[in-house]
């Protein structure tokens, strides 16, 4: 039985398209690594400026001191290294052994001396950057899962880390706000924050229009298909990130701004 030229082309296009998708995922991930490095350097500057008398004071997160936040950022880096290892080797490496172990590590680590906390954070951040910059191109398209059992490509990991760095830098309550996030980082942070709210069964039906620093807008529909009235919300990227992550009640945004479900 002969194969028509059209059928042959179609079959050959499948692996070609897959390779193109893999290269695109790798480029998307690699483009974010310099931004992750910039945010890491800013975080290091902020945390290094916290002395023994200030690092154990309350953060902007209920129940957590600044030391809790610093420890979480270190363990998050190590957890993401586990996911990068999974993607690179094909051998499952969970982000954390369990949620209980994650919480215990943060609680235990928060009691350490300031210098130990700083050194731990630096070492964990270095481990992340080494793992991320050493990823083979094809590994970025591998599927992994984090704390929620929903597969996603490893190419999402740099965006996840960038988001963690800036949001928790603000949580440190040490002089950094979302208004301090560089323009070229903002769109990535909004897009990452939105992912937690799309199609949440406990969420609101929202159309969010975000004005970006370069003058263009992006629009997201959250919780599509709900029968309730749609809330139209618009505003700048910094205000949108604060609202989406539960760090504000929508100050600086326009429209019918609802209360969102708890972040996390």
PyMOL commands that set and color helices and strands:
alter all, ss='L'
color gray80, all
select helices_A, chain A and resi 5-48+66-89+99-109+114-133+137-141+154-171+178-180+183-195+237-244
alter helices_A, ss='H'
color red, helices_A
select strands_A, chain A and resi 143-144+152-153+206-211+217-222+231-236+254-255
alter strands_A, ss='S'
color yellow, strands_A
deselect
rebuild
show_as cartoon
